[in-house]
Amino acid sequence: MKVSFIRSSKNAKTGPLPVTYSSKETCPLSCPLLAKGCYANTGPVRHHWNAITRGERGIGWEQLLAEIRDLPRGILWRHNIAGDLPSTDRVTLDEDRVM
């Protein structure tokens, strides 16, 4: 699992706040948009998301947590423009990583 952390987004919808993307294998198998309709599978988001999923970009989960801890207290940030929380099997939340 790789995660991309962008300290200041250039996304017009989010504005210049920190954002993350998680690799595709974080998407739960129960997601109704997984097979079709996922906006992250289109446009510029798709290219970035594919590179993260292939391991060409991104950082590990522990490094992401360190980046988040380094953000100024009270700052607004957006988790997962694409992707989801870590799971053990794409069904069950990985509580060790998110607690």
C-alpha positions as CSV (number, residue, x, y, z in Angstrom):
1,M,0.0,0.0,0.0
2,K,1.3,3.4,-1.0
3,V,-0.1,6.8,-0.1
4,S,0.6,10.1,-1.8
5,F,0.8,13.1,0.5
6,I,0.6,16.5,-1.1
7,R,1.2,19.4,1.3
8,S,-0.4,22.0,-0.8
9,S,-2.9,20.8,-3.4
10,K,-3.3,22.5,-6.8
11,N,-6.8,21.0,-7.1
12,A,-9.3,23.8,-7.8
13,K,-12.0,21.9,-5.8
14,T,-10.0,21.5,-2.6
15,G,-7.9,24.6,-2.8
16,P,-4.3,24.7,-1.5
17,L,-4.8,22.4,1.5
18,P,-2.9,19.1,2.2
19,V,-4.5,16.1,0.5
20,T,-3.8,12.4,0.2
21,Y,-4.4,9.6,-2.2
22,S,-4.3,5.9,-1.3
23,S,-3.5,3.1,-3.8
24,K,-6.3,1.2,-5.5
25,E,-5.9,-1.9,-3.3
26,T,-7.4,0.1,-0.4
27,C,-10.7,0.3,-2.1
28,P,-13.2,-2.1,-0.5
29,L,-14.6,-4.8,-2.6
30,S,-18.1,-3.8,-1.5
31,C,-17.7,-0.3,-3.1
32,P,-20.5,0.0,-5.7
33,L,-18.3,2.3,-7.8
34,L,-15.4,-0.1,-7.9
35,A,-16.3,-1.7,-11.3
36,K,-17.7,1.4,-12.9
37,G,-18.4,5.0,-12.1
38,C,-15.4,5.7,-9.8
39,Y,-14.3,9.3,-10.7
40,A,-10.8,8.4,-9.6
41,N,-10.5,6.2,-12.7
42,T,-10.9,9.2,-15.0
43,G,-8.9,12.3,-16.0
44,P,-5.8,13.6,-14.3
45,V,-6.6,11.8,-11.0
46,R,-6.4,8.5,-12.8
47,H,-2.8,9.0,-13.9
48,H,-1.6,10.0,-10.4
49,W,-3.6,7.2,-8.8
50,N,-2.3,4.6,-11.2
51,A,1.3,5.7,-10.5
52,I,0.7,5.4,-6.8
53,T,-0.8,1.9,-7.2
54,R,2.1,0.8,-9.3
55,G,4.5,2.0,-6.6
56,E,6.1,4.7,-8.8
57,R,4.9,7.5,-6.4
58,G,3.9,7.7,-2.8
59,I,5.1,6.8,0.7
60,G,4.3,4.2,3.2
61,W,1.5,4.4,5.8
62,E,3.9,5.2,8.7
63,Q,5.6,8.0,6.8
64,L,2.1,9.4,6.0
65,L,1.2,9.4,9.7
66,A,4.5,11.3,10.4
67,E,3.6,13.9,7.7
68,I,0.2,14.4,9.3
69,R,1.6,14.8,12.7
70,D,3.9,17.5,11.3
71,L,1.0,19.6,10.0
72,P,0.1,22.7,12.0
73,R,-2.4,22.0,14.8
74,G,-6.0,22.7,13.6
75,I,-5.2,22.7,9.9
76,L,-7.9,21.4,7.6
77,W,-6.7,18.6,5.3
78,R,-8.5,16.1,2.9
79,H,-7.8,12.4,3.3
80,N,-8.2,10.3,0.2
81,I,-9.1,12.2,-2.9
82,A,-8.9,8.6,-4.2
83,G,-8.6,5.3,-2.4
84,D,-9.7,4.3,1.1
85,L,-8.4,3.4,4.6
86,P,-6.1,0.4,5.0
87,S,-7.8,-3.0,5.2
88,T,-6.5,-6.5,5.9
89,D,-8.4,-8.0,3.0
90,R,-10.3,-5.2,1.2
91,V,-13.2,-6.0,3.5
92,T,-12.0,-5.6,7.1
93,L,-10.6,-2.3,8.3
94,D,-6.9,-2.7,9.5
95,E,-7.5,-1.5,13.0
96,D,-3.7,-1.6,13.8
97,R,-3.0,1.0,11.2
98,V,-5.9,3.4,11.9
99,M,-6.1,3.4,15.7
